């Protein structure tokens, strides 16, 4: 009878992945810079090592926070070219802004895109993806 022992190989796989993440990313833990982060808390937007993740997220409230491997960290919107402290959240739909449509809320509400037609950057991405799919099916 042949019995496959999965657990030792699974642990080895986890260890190898852990080492690859350390070398690939090398992002310091936000709680302790001497540690290397391997997790990302989606709610807090913090990079954490396993030890600090367990320590800081052990309370009843924080245990509900979703933590993912650094490799699965959500992509952050780019920063606004006119207001680098703010992230791009919108795209301008006006023809004259076609070459530079991305903007933050300051550009939209107070800056160069005041009274322009805008959509969220997420909506703009979805529209482009839909258009690309339609072009492929023609």
N, C-alpha and C positions, 0 to 999 in steps of 0.2 A: 504494500500500500504506500502511495506517494503522498506526503503531506507538505504543502507549501507554507513556509514560514514567512509571512508578510511583514510582521511588526518590526523585526530587526532591519529589514531593507527600507521600510517606511521611515524609521528613525534616521537611518543613514542618509536617505533622500532629503529629509528636513534639514539635517546638519549641513549637507553639501549646499543646499539652497541658501541657507543662512550665511555661509562663508562667501558664496557668490554675491549675495546682496551687499555684504560688508565691503568687498572689493569694488563692486560695480558702482555703488552709490556714495559710500563714505560720508554720509550726512550725519553731523553730530546730533545727539539727542538734545532737545530743547530744555530738558530738565537738568541734564548733567552733560556738559560738553565733552567730558572725558569718555563718555559712552558713544557708541555708534547706533544711530536710529535704524530700526528695521520695520517699524510700524508708523502709520500715520493716522491720527485721530481726525476723522472727517468733520466732527462737530467743533472741536477746539482748534483745528488746523495746526496741529503740533506734530513734530517728528519725535518719536519716542523709542527708546530701547525697551526690551521686554521687562526688565527690572523696574524702570520708571513707570512704564505703562501699568504694571500691576500695583505699584505704590500709589500713583496719582489717581488712577481710575478704579479704586477699590470701594469707593463710597456707593451707596445705593443709587444716587443720581447718575454718577459718572460711569457706572458699569453698563449703562444703556447706550453709551456713546459707541458709534461704529468705528472700529479700528481695522485698517486694512494694511497689507504689506506695502512697503514703500513703492514697490514696483507697480502697484495698482492705485497709487495716489492720483486723484482726479487732476486733470490739467487745469491750470489756473488761467483765467483770461489775461491777455497781455495788458500792459500798463498803457494809459493814455499818453500819446506823444506830446500833448500840450500840458497835461497835468499828471506828471509821473507818479504822484502819490496815490492816484486813483486808477482803478481797473476799467478797461473797456467794457461797457454794458450795452451799448446801443450802436445801431448802424443807421446812417442817414440815407434816405431814399431819394433825395433831390439829385437831379442830373448834374448840377454844378459841383457836387461833392463826390461824384463817382470815383475819383482817383484817391480820395482819402475819406471813406465813409465812417470809419470807426471812431467812437467817442465815449467819454465818461458822462456822468450825470451833470457835471459842471458845464461841459461844452453844450449839452442839450438844453439845460435850463437857463444858463446865464451867458454862454459863450457864442461861438461862431455858428452854432446850429439852432439858435433860438428860432422858434416858429417854423422849423423845417419838419417835414414828415419823417418820422423815425420808427424803427422797430427794434425789438430786443436783438442782441447779437445771437442768442440761441435760435430765435425765429429765422434770422437771416441764414444761419448755418443749415437749418432744416430745409429752407427754400432752395438753397444751392444744391444740397444733396438730392432733393426731389427732382430738380431740373437735370442733374447729371444722370439720374436713373432713367428719366424719360428719354434723354438723348441716346442712352445705351439701348433702349428698347425700340427705337425707330428703325 
